[in-house]
Each structure stands twice: as structure tokens, then as C-alpha cells.
Amino acid sequence: MKIAIYIFIVLAAALLVFNATKLEFDALFEGDSLIAAISVLASACVILLMIILLMSRKIAAKK
């Protein structure tokens, strides 16, 4: 499970970087840039949730 979490983090980071390159800051909320902005936010959420899961598993293992 631990390896899968790290794989998800790496995939989310790769998607975040890819979608960040697709952002157009002149028209951030229009067309493909809107989809890229939503994808960047979703990728950041996945990374945050996976880090929280890792921390909670470490805490549970100590008990």
C-alpha cells in the first residue's frame, strides 16, 4: 500500500506540472485553461490527501 501511495503522489505531481504548462494567465477561466486550472487544483488535493494518509498510517503503526 505504501508503494501505491507514492506512485499516486508521483502521478499527481506529473499531472500538476503538465496542466500548469497549459494555463493561460491572460484568460485563466476560459476554455482549456479552465480545465487545466481545475486539474491543477485536483492534483494538489490528491497530493495533500496522500500525504495525510501516509501520516495517519505512520501514527497508527506507532500505537
N, C-alpha and C positions, 0 to 999 in steps of 0.2 A: 504494500500500500504506500509505503514511504517513497518508493521509486516512482510510482504513478503520480503522486503529488508533485514531485519535482519535474516530471515530464509535463504536467499541466501548467506549471509555472513557466517553464521554458517556452511552451507553445503560446501561452497568453502573452508573454513578453515579445515573442516574434510577431504576433498579430498586432500588438500595440505599436511596435516600431513600423510595421508595414502600413498600418492605417494612418499613423501620424504623418507619413510621407504623402498621403493622399489628401490631407487637409489643405484647403484654400482659405487663407485667413481673410481675404477680401470679401468672400461670400461664405462664411462659415456654416450658416444654417440653410444652405440651398443645395439641392441636387446630391451629387456623390459626396460632397463634403459633409453633409448632414449624416449620411450613413457612416462615413469614416469617423466622425466625432462620436456617434453612438457606439461604434465598435471600440474606439479607444477607451471610452468610459466602461464598457462591459469588460474589456480585457483587464483594466485596472481593478475592477471589482473581483474578477476571478483570482488575480494575484493576491489581493488582500484576503479573500476568503481562504485560499490555500495556505497562506502564512498563518492565519488564525487556526486552521485545522492542524497544522504542524505543531503549533504551540500547545494546543489543547491535548494533543496526543502525548507530548512530552510531559505535561503536567499529570495526565492520567497514568503514565508509566511510573512516575515517582511515588504514587500512592500505594 
